[in-house]
Amino acid sequence: MFKRIVFFVLRSAPPRRHLSWRLKAGLVGLLLGSGCLFASPADDESKTGPSRYLTVSMVHDTMQRTYHIHLPPGFSVDKPAPLVIALHGGGGVGRNFDENATQGSLTVAADSRNIVLVFPEGIGKQWNDGRSEVRAGKPSPDDVGFIAAIIDAMVKTYGIDPHRVYVTGISNGGFMSVRLALDVSEAIAAIAPVAAQFPLALTGKTPKRPISVMLINGTEDPLVPFQGGHVRLFRFGRSRGKVHSTAETIETFRLQNHCRQVPKQIKIQDTTPDDGATVEIEEYPGGLEGSEVILVKILGGGHTWPGGNQYLKPRIIGPVCRDINASEMILDFFLRHSRTDPVTRAQ
């Protein structure tokens, strides 16, 4: 399975970091963060209690890898809980993903639903999501195997319910969740990419089993074009690979799952007109093994997590939609789905 695992326990919540404008400008469109502060394993004195935050190091494919665990209040290994793996964007870190992307809403929503969260760290603050342009000639780590090993470890060590394992992420992390849906569909029940689509580099790949998908995309995303094309950090910057359009991404998963062709359409009330965005939802139910495909279309929305943090100015990344709480929507979507006879690919 995996060679060496070392546990480190942190205090209940990661410390906040204030980022300079120079650092923000240098990481346009990315989710930012900082390093980790380690404490003694002896601090983890019980299996239950208030919410806790832990950091785990492991060796996978000869590389030292790290991920962070958020356990909800009252967590017990004797009560199998769902697991949501949340993947940071390119240039960001897992440790501060929740603060910088969702403004803390993901942990709040997870705690109220008794869901365990895991925030993995990508190598060089990036994920090997299938787009060769992202790595730009650098070695390509086995991120698929790394995530599979995390799932295996969480099931064994924390009693996670293997039938209820899910993945979400934003930008590069969202693209990575798409790759995981194709490569490890046996172990994952559903994914929810935000500000991401189906990369052209993965065209033709299909999951072994139907997998439910919720896609949350802004129509005015300046980095990942809603209509498909080149992903760029700047308007005239180098391409980070090409992606299919949002509509093509939805249709690809709909066909793979054999969902109904005609969607149920829902228009969300515009409760915050000042945010410059509105929400329309297309639901394609009736797929194989209970799967469904959902598009949450943020009209006027940018490269952001709805209900989350405006981590850069709207003129750079577009606005944050305030009409919905994407964290709550994603977790409620996940909890509607489970995987029968799940397996992992961890080596």
C-alpha positions in Angstrom: 0.0 0.0 0.0 2.2 2.8 1.2 5.6 2.8 2.7 5.9 5.3 5.6 3.3 7.5 7.3 4.1 10.0 10.0 1.4 11.8 11.9 1.7 15.4 13.1 -1.1 17.1 15.0 -1.9 20.8 14.7 -4.1 23.0 16.7 -7.8 23.0 15.9 -7.6 25.5 13.1 -4.8 26.8 10.8 -3.4 30.3 11.5 -4.4 33.1 9.2 -1.8 34.7 7.0 -2.0 38.2 5.5 -0.6 38.3 2.0 1.1 41.4 0.5 -0.3 42.9 -2.7 3.0 41.9 -4.5 2.5 38.3 -3.7 -1.2 38.5 -4.8 -0.3 40.2 -8.0 2.3 37.5 -8.7 -0.2 34.7 -8.3 -3.1 36.1 -10.3 -6.0 33.8 -10.4 -4.4 31.4 -7.9 -5.2 30.4 -4.4 -2.5 31.4 -2.0 -1.2 30.1 1.3 1.7 29.5 3.6 3.7 26.8 5.3 2.9 24.4 8.2 3.6 24.5 11.9 4.1 21.0 13.4 3.4 19.9 16.9 3.8 16.7 18.8 1.7 13.6 18.0 0.9 13.4 21.8 -1.4 16.3 21.4 -4.0 14.0 19.8 -5.2 12.6 23.1 -8.6 11.2 22.0 -10.7 9.9 19.2 -13.6 12.3 19.8 -14.1 15.9 20.9 -14.2 19.3 19.2 -13.2 19.8 15.6 -9.4 19.2 15.1 -6.9 19.9 12.4 -4.0 17.5 11.7 -1.2 17.2 9.3 0.1 13.9 7.9 3.3 13.2 5.9 3.7 10.1 3.8 6.1 8.7 1.2 4.4 8.0 -2.1 6.3 7.1 -5.3 9.6 7.9 -3.5 8.3 11.5 -2.8 7.5 13.1 0.5 3.8 14.1 0.4 1.6 16.0 2.8 -2.1 16.4 3.5 -4.1 18.1 6.2 -7.2 16.6 7.9 -10.1 18.5 9.4 -12.2 16.3 11.8 -15.7 17.5 12.7 -16.8 17.9 16.3 -17.6 14.6 17.9 -15.8 12.6 15.3 -15.3 9.0 16.1 -13.6 6.3 14.2 -16.4 4.0 15.3 -18.9 5.9 13.3 -17.9 5.8 9.6 -18.0 9.4 8.2 -18.0 10.7 4.6 -14.8 12.1 3.3 -14.4 15.2 1.0 -11.0 15.8 -0.5 -10.6 19.5 -1.4 -7.8 20.4 -3.9 -6.2 23.8 -4.0 -5.6 25.8 -7.2 -2.3 26.2 -8.9 0.1 28.3 -6.8 -1.9 27.7 -3.7 -1.5 25.3 -0.8 -3.9 22.9 0.8 -3.4 24.2 4.3 -5.0 27.6 3.5 -7.4 26.4 0.8 -10.5 26.8 2.9 -9.6 30.3 4.1 -8.5 31.7 0.8 -11.1 30.1 -1.5 -14.2 29.5 0.5 -13.8 32.0 3.3 -14.0 29.2 5.8 -17.5 28.1 4.6 -16.3 24.6 3.7 -15.3 23.6 7.2 -18.4 25.2 8.7 -20.6 23.3 6.3 -18.6 20.0 6.9 -18.8 20.3 10.6 -22.6 20.7 10.6 -22.8 17.6 8.4 -20.3 15.4 10.2 -18.0 15.3 7.1 -14.2 14.8 7.3 -12.2 17.1 5.1 -8.8 16.4 3.6 -6.6 19.2 2.1 -3.7 17.6 0.2 -0.6 19.5 -1.0 0.4 19.5 -4.6 4.1 19.3 -5.6 5.4 22.8 -6.4 1.9 24.1 -5.5 0.4 22.4 -8.6 -1.5 19.3 -9.6 -0.7 16.9 -12.4 -4.1 17.2 -13.9 -3.2 15.9 -17.4 -2.3 19.3 -19.0 1.4 19.0 -19.9 1.6 22.8 -20.1 0.9 23.1 -16.4 4.1 21.3 -15.5 6.1 23.1 -18.2 8.7 20.4 -18.6 9.0 19.6 -14.9 8.6 16.1 -13.6 5.0 14.8 -13.4 4.3 13.4 -9.9 1.8 10.6 -9.5 -1.0 12.7 -8.0 -3.6 10.2 -9.0 -1.8 7.5 -7.0 -1.2 10.0 -4.1 -4.9 10.8 -3.8 -5.8 7.1 -4.0 -3.3 6.4 -1.2 -4.9 9.1 0.9 -8.3 7.5 0.5 -6.9 4.2 1.5 -5.2 5.7 4.6 -8.3 7.6 5.7 -10.4 4.4 5.5 -7.9 2.4 7.5 -6.9 5.0 10.1 -10.0 7.0 10.6 -12.7 4.5 9.7 -14.0 6.6 6.8 -17.0 5.2 4.9 -15.5 4.0 1.6 -18.9 4.3 0.0 -18.9 8.1 0.5 -15.7 9.5 -0.8 -15.8 12.7 -2.8 -13.5 15.3 -4.4 -13.9 19.0 -5.1 -11.4 21.7 -6.0 -11.0 25.0 -7.8 -9.1 25.8 -11.0 -6.0 23.5 -11.2 -7.6 21.5 -8.3 -10.9 21.4 -10.2 -9.1 20.0 -13.3 -7.5 17.4 -11.0 -10.9 16.3 -9.7 -11.9 15.7 -13.3 -8.9 13.5 -13.9 -9.6 11.6 -10.7 -13.2 11.0 -11.9 -11.7 9.4 -14.9 -8.9 7.4 -13.3 -10.3 6.4 -9.9 -14.0 6.3 -10.4 -14.2 3.0 -8.5 -13.2 4.8 -5.3 -15.0 8.1 -5.7 -18.8 8.6 -5.7 -18.9 12.2 -7.0 -16.9 15.2 -7.9 -17.6 19.0 -7.9 -15.1 21.0 -9.9 -15.2 24.8 -9.5 -13.8 27.1 -12.2 -12.6 24.1 -14.3 -13.7 22.0 -17.3 -12.6 18.9 -19.2 -9.1 19.3 -20.4 -8.5 18.5 -24.1 -5.5 16.4 -23.0 -8.0 13.9 -21.4 -10.3 13.7 -24.4 -11.3 10.1 -25.0 -10.7 8.9 -21.4 -13.8 7.5 -19.7 -14.4 6.4 -16.1 -14.8 2.7 -15.3 -18.0 3.4 -13.5 -20.6 6.2 -13.7 -19.8 9.1 -11.4 -21.9 12.0 -10.4 -20.7 15.5 -11.3 -21.6 19.0 -10.2 -19.8 21.7 -12.2 -19.8 25.3 -10.9 -18.5 27.8 -13.5 -18.7 31.5 -14.0 -19.6 32.7 -17.5 -17.1 35.6 -17.2 -14.2 33.7 -15.8 -11.1 35.5 -17.2 -8.7 32.6 -16.7 -10.6 29.5 -17.6 -12.9 30.4 -20.6 -16.5 29.2 -20.1 -16.8 28.6 -23.8 -13.6 26.6 -23.9 -10.1 27.4 -25.3 -6.8 28.3 -23.8 -6.3 28.6 -20.0 -4.2 31.7 -19.3 -3.2 33.7 -16.2 -3.1 36.9 -18.2 -5.0 37.8 -21.4 -1.9 37.4 -23.5 0.1 35.1 -21.3 1.2 31.6 -22.3 -1.3 28.9 -22.6 -1.8 26.5 -19.7 -3.5 24.0 -22.0 -6.8 24.0 -23.8 -10.1 22.9 -22.3 -13.5 21.9 -23.6 -16.3 24.3 -23.0 -18.6 24.0 -20.0 -21.4 22.7 -22.2 -19.1 20.1 -23.7 -17.9 19.0 -20.3 -21.5 18.5 -19.0 -22.5 16.6 -22.2 -19.5 14.3 -21.9 -20.3 13.3 -18.4 -24.1 13.1 -19.2 -23.4 10.7 -22.0 -21.0 8.6 -20.0 -23.6 8.3 -17.1 -26.5 7.9 -19.5 -28.4 10.7 -17.8 -31.6 12.1 -19.2 -31.1 14.4 -22.1 -33.6 17.2 -21.1 -32.5 18.9 -17.9 -34.5 20.2 -15.0 -33.8 24.0 -15.0 -33.8 26.1 -11.9 -33.3 29.8 -11.6 -32.0 31.0 -8.2 -33.4 34.2 -6.8 -31.0 37.1 -7.1 -30.8 38.1 -3.4 -27.6 40.1 -3.8 -27.9 42.2 -7.1 -24.8 44.2 -6.2 -22.5 41.2 -6.7 -23.0 41.4 -10.5 -23.9 37.7 -10.8 -26.9 35.4 -11.0 -27.3 31.7 -10.8 -29.0 29.2 -13.1 -28.9 25.4 -12.5 -29.3 22.5 -15.0 -29.9 19.1 -13.5 -29.5 15.9 -15.5 -30.8 13.0 -13.3 -31.5 9.4 -14.0 -28.0 8.1 -14.7 -26.6 4.7 -14.2 -26.0 3.6 -10.6 -28.0 6.6 -9.4 -25.7 9.1 -11.0 -26.6 12.6 -12.0 -24.8 15.6 -13.7 -25.5 19.2 -12.6 -24.3 22.5 -14.0 -24.4 25.5 -11.7 -24.0 28.4 -14.1 -22.9 31.6 -12.5 -23.9 34.3 -15.0 -21.4 37.1 -14.7 -19.4 35.1 -12.3 -15.6 34.9 -12.3 -12.7 32.6 -11.3 -14.1 32.3 -7.8 -15.9 30.1 -5.3 -19.5 31.3 -4.9 -20.1 32.5 -1.4 -16.4 32.4 -0.8 -13.5 34.8 -0.7 -12.9 37.7 -3.2 -9.1 36.8 -3.0 -8.2 39.3 -5.7 -10.0 42.3 -7.2 -13.0 41.6 -9.5 -11.2 43.3 -12.4 -8.5 40.6 -12.2 -10.5 37.4 -11.4 -14.1 38.5 -11.7 -16.7 38.8 -8.9 -17.8 36.4 -6.2 -21.5 35.4 -6.5 -23.3 35.8 -3.1 -26.6 34.3 -4.1 -25.5 30.8 -3.1 -23.2 29.1 -0.7 -21.2 26.7 -3.0 -19.8 24.8 0.0 -23.2 23.9 1.3 -24.5 23.1 -2.2 -21.5 20.9 -3.0 -21.7 18.9 0.3 -25.4 18.4 0.1 -24.9 17.1 -3.5 -22.2 14.7 -2.4 -24.3 13.3 0.4 -27.0 12.2 -2.1 -24.5 9.8 -3.7 -22.6 6.7 -2.6 -20.4 4.2 -4.3 -21.3 0.5 -4.1 -18.3 -1.9 -3.7 -15.7 0.8 -3.7 -12.0 0.1 -4.2 -8.8 2.1 -4.3 -5.7 2.1 -6.5 -3.2 2.8 -3.8 0.0 0.9 -4.2 
